[in-house]
Amino acid sequence: MAKAAKALRLEALAAQIRVCTKCPLCQSRTLAVPGDGKPSARVMLIGEAPGREEDETGHPFVGAAGRFLDQVLEVTGINRDDLFITNIVKCRPPNNRTPRAGEVETCTSNYLFEQIELINPALIMLLGGVPAKKMLGVKSVNEARGRMIERVGRQYLVGYHPAVRFYREDMGEKVEEDFGLLKRVLKK
Ligand code: URA
């Protein structure tokens, strides 16, 4: 598919996501959050699900976790505009509970997998246990972080979710390490 056609299809998918009623999360969301970034991004970041501020604005990683992510990107020298940032599920689960298996299945099979095909990134960074489990079948972030993982012709890195810092302050350093590795891989 030509570059312009891909960008149009991504926009059409985003429009579908904004009015999606395929799973129960549509009942409690304010705005769905399709994802932000360049259709030609070399790197995709995939988080878990929108939180409160994402639900209010329709944009990914704009709340507390997003502000920490921005800080980490800045210290590692990665430009947010060079990434495509999205989530496993596009609507906020009530009280930020973990998305359920059926919600994950519906949202990824209808939207995320096609976003990945269209963007065709050189590298996908999975933030946290939910995306790591869904995309790679791993049980924990710890088991998978710190190395490149190849699956069906795609390259993945797994990192801690930036929000871990709010539960355990010492984990902020681990998030910085994860993005440091991303930066090194991109320089190669
Ligand atoms: N946490 C996520 O996983 N995604 C967001 O978009 C915001 C917070």
Residues whose N, C-alpha, C, O or C-beta is under 5 A from the ligand:
A	BS01	URA	G47 E48 A49 P50 G51 E54 P60 F61 A65 N87
